Amino acid sequence: MRVVVVLEKAALAGIVHPACKDLDTPLLAARGYSSATLFYEIAKERICPALEAGQDVVVLHLGDHDPSGLDMTRDLRDRLSLYARQGVDVWRVALNMDQVAAFQPPPNPAKESDKRFDAYRREYGDQCWELDALPPEELARLTREAIEEHIDWPQRGDSTAVIEERQASLRKLVAAWEGEA
């Protein structure tokens, strides 16, 4: 399984980066809606190679709970699927209403000027919530747990063993080479 994390707010990258790094998971820190070029590059560089290698791919999305933030999850799914030329699973990790209920971040008025406002208001009311209002430790925990949920641990263990064997072989080669120098 190949996991990719997409974060709506680049300012929060430092909070989720440690989990991504520890679990060898690419992180894309966007600023709102991303460009077509960026989505194309993600599909070409991260998603398509994994799919061609027979891996399943899941994209984890973290964004605001507002009209545009919720739509970004749909947009991410649609555009990555288009560029990958097959459906791409996109899971919304945060911010969801259950997290709003649990952590009670301060609300903001949803922007009436957003073309998605009317649909949002019908479902959620006229308040919205910012992802960065979650406590940083909770955002980090949610990210780590979502990544770990999708890792194929037996396969990862096999891969780690192969990497460690190759590293040991390389160390022996370097030691032998340095001994000859």
N, C-alpha and C positions, 0 to 999 in steps of 0.2 A: 504494500500500500504506500503510495506517495501522498504526503500531506503538504499542502501549501496554505499559509496563513495570509489573509489580506485584511489589513487594518485601515479603517476609514481615515483615521487621524494620525498623521506622521508624528505629531507631538507625543503620542503614547508609545512609540516604538521602543523606547528604552525600558518600558515596563514589561512588554511581552517578548522582547528580544532574548533575554536569558533562557526562557523556556524553549524558544525556537532553536537557539544555538545548541542547548543541551541535547535536544531531541533531533538534531540534524534536519530541521524543517525550514524551508525558505520562508522569509517574511517579506511581504510587499507592504510598505507603509505608504498609502495613497493620501491624497488630499481631496476628499470628496469623490465625485465621479472621475474615473481615470480615462485617459485618452485611448482611442482605438489602437494606437501604436503600442502602448504599454500592455494592453490586453493581448494583442497579437504576440508580443515578445514573451509574455508569461506562457501562453499556450505553446509557442514554438520551442522555448527553452526548457520549460519545466513539465508541462502536461503531456505533450505529444511524445517526447522520448520515453516517459514512464509508461504511457499507454502502449507504445510500440514494443516495449520490453515485457508486456503482459501484466503490468501492474495496474491495480485499481488506483484511481486518483480521487481525492476529496479536497475541496477548498473550504477552509474555515474562514468565515467572515465576521468581523467585529465592527459594528457601526452604531451610530446614534439611533435612538428610537424616536424618529421624526418622519415626516412624509418622504423626504428624500433618502434618509438613511435606510429605511426599510426597502425602498425601491432599489437601492444600490445592490442589495442581495440578489434581486431578480435580474438586474442588469448584468451583474457579474456572471450569473449562471448562463444567461442568454448569449452574451458575447464570447465567453470562454468556450461554450459549446459550439458556437459558430466557427471560431478559429481552430478548435480541435477537431472539427468535423464529426463530432459525436457528443452525446450528452455528458456533461461534467456535473458531478455531485457538488453542490455548494450548501454548506450547513451554516446557519446563522448561530454563532456562539453567543454573541452579546450585541446589543442590549435587547433583552426580551422582557415582556411584561412580568413574568415570574421574578426576574431579577429586580425590576422596578419595585414590585411588591416587597421583596425580601430586603433590599438595601435602602429603599425610600430616598433615592437621590432627589435633589430639589428640581421641581418642574420648571419648564419654560413655556411660554405661549408658542404654539406651533405657528409657523409663518403662513398666514392666509394667502400670501402672494405665491406660495408654492402650488404648482398646478395639480399636485397630488393631495392638497389639503382637504378637499371635500370628502374624498374617500377615507382619508386618515381619520377625520373628525367623526364620521359615521361609525367607525370601528373602535376608536380609542378616545374620542373626545378632543378637546382643543389644547391639551397640554402635551408636551413632549419632553424627552430626557436626553441628556448628553452622555455619551460613553465615558468621557473623562470625569464624570461625577461619581463613577464607581470607585470604591477604595482601591488604590493601586495593587494591594496584595490580593484582592479578589479578582481583579482583571488578570493578574499574572496566574492565579490559581485556575481560573476558568480556561485560560489559554492552554496551560499545561495539561489539564484534565482532558480537554477536547482533543489535543494532539495524541495523548497516550491512549485514548479510546480507539483511535484509528490505526495505531501501530500494530503490525503483525509481529508480535514479540518473538515467536519461534524463528521466523525468517530473519528478523533483526539479529537474533543471537547467532544464527549461522553466519550471517554477513560479518558480524563483529569478529567471530573466530577466524574467518578467512583473512580479514584485514590484519588481525594480530599475527597470524602466521606469516603473511607477506612482509609485515614490518620486521619481524624477527629475521627473516631471510635477508632483507635489505641491510639490517644492522650487521649481520655476519659478513655480507659482501663488502660493506664499507670498512669493517674492521680488517678484513683480509687485504683489501686494497691499500688501506693506510699502513698496514704492516709491510707491504712491498715498497712503499714510497720512501 
